[in-house]
Amino acid sequence: MSEGEQIQRQAEQSALAASASGAAAPLEGGTLAELERRVAVQQRHFADPAREWRRLFAELLGTFLLVEAGAGAPVVNAFTHGSIGRGAAVTAPGLAVMAVILFMGAVSGAHLNPVVSLAFAARGDFPWRRVPGYVLVQLLGATLAVLFLDAIFGKVGMLGATVPGAGIDDAQALLMELVLTAGLVSTILGTASRSQNLGPLSAVAVGGYIVLAGLWSSPITGASMNPARSFGPALVLGDFARYWIYAIGPLAGALLAVAFAFILRGHGGGHQSAAAAQGTLGQERPPAAR
């Protein structure tokens, strides 16, 4: 379903509800004509390329804040000789994601993760044409965060790089990242759906899952679940030897989560899940007819 169709469906549902309640008032040119005019204005505003830079900047800033916390915790722990415990280190990125979703999720959808953008697109909640831009700025935001840490603290704590733990082989790490990401993306898709209707509480669910995953699995893989999170340190350190684990594992996990979502809730593309995936920037209600 296209962006315009999603907006039109919302407008039609609102009009039907108003009509059923007796709230629809005669409008100049007729109610249907006014509805069509408003839908056209909303479509034009939402598709306006001039607004896309705001969404891309939101993804860049949000991913920067996530990676600053996620990679920054082990860097500061190494720099201060162990003053940050593992519990705090795995809690920091979860709280960062929670804050980002709450303060600017309505602008871009607060994906902060390439596989989340891909999952929303695969569900029909996000336009495929916008995926490359989102992925690019997510990778850029992650890289800028690691460069920031490198400039302040130097290359300590492996700049927060995610690598398999001692005694963990590549296959174990790959499967762990797959399963962890399937859970994360399932949480994101589920809380974004109309069937759950959680609203701002979705930030708590997503942030809470990230903390939970880190608490029990960070010694195994670092609990990345995010190719951008792992890309930043790999690029700055110039070491991509095991990055493939943190690209393929999360991607496969996200696709598995999309399959789970279809089994649980059927096809995507509903208005509420699309609004959660895309943000609502540009969908402001146009002025009423005078």
Secondary structure, DSSP 8 states (H G I E B T S, - for coil): --HHHHHHHHHHHHHHHHHHTT-----TT-HHHHHHHHHHHHHHHHH-GGGHHHHHHHHHHHHHHHHHHHHHHHHHHHHTTS-S-HHHHHHHHHHHHHHHHHHHHHHH----SHHHHHHHHHTTSS-GGGHHHHHHHHHHHHHHHHHHHHHHH-S-GGGG-----TT--HHHHHHHHHHHHHHHHHHHHHHHSTTT--TTHHHHHHHHHHHHHHHHHHHHH-----HHHHHHHHHHHT--TTHHHHHHHHHHHHHHHHHHHHHHH-----HHHHHHHH--TT--------
